[in-house]
């Protein structure tokens, strides 16, 4: 007997209700999507509040998933290290014996680097830190670059505070919730950081591109040559970012503008330091110069008594 061409669910009540419920859910999902799209375009503050609420709800899940992923990813490495430990120890002992002189030279270089970092005022730790927290997630496919921090208003985090990692500047806080905060990364198109080049102090701006890289644009100088390997740090201009924090390294040569890679990547570290905004010291008081040609008053002279005069 040929199969029936009628694809209706028949007389089964359960099949009819399931089909009807799927239609209702599809229409409701489409309506919710349209409402959120309209809300994000015409009422950004309300959409930001909804987004902050969703972030508060998903932050614990993201933290748990990150811990599970790190634990599972460490299992193969632990097993392979267990089987290679004896051979690696023997190889390392032989390498240390062969490269004793190279080790001494490396120690000298480390001391020189520490001295140079002190001269350039590049600090490894921030003295005005507010909180040390973990980045639980970050955007990877969108053209916008944000990071979610598991610390918020209850921990003292406020919008406008800069965030940095062990390798350099990460960005600044733009939104805060009770226990989460949203960080605008330096690679975001809306991020612009005043920087200067290490060595000659060339002023420039580090503007995000949205693809994980940064554009270095010189300011106040025409035909400025930028070479691969040039390193740029925060200049302190604007009173937000503390001077001397690494930002980016130039990848390709350019004139007045060049492509650069940020030193800090949110997917290569766990913890970041959120600090208070940097405020430059006030300028010293200027003493007005004296007007040339103004006679200086002479001190009053005391009359000398004449000999034989009547007192």
Secondary structure by P-SEA (a helix, b strand, c coil): ccccccccccccaaaaaaaaaaaaaaaaaaaaaaaaaaaaaccaaaaaaaaaaaaaaaaaaaaaaaaaaaaaaaaaaaaaaaaaaaaaaaaaaaaaaacaaaaaaaaaaaaaaaaaaaaaccccccccccbbbbbccccccccbbbbbbcccccccccccbbbbcccccccccccccccbbbbbccccccbbbbbbbcccbbbbbbbbccccbbbbbbccccccccccccccccccccccccccccccccccccccbbbbbbccccccccbbbbbcbbbccccccccccccccccccccbbbbbbcccccc
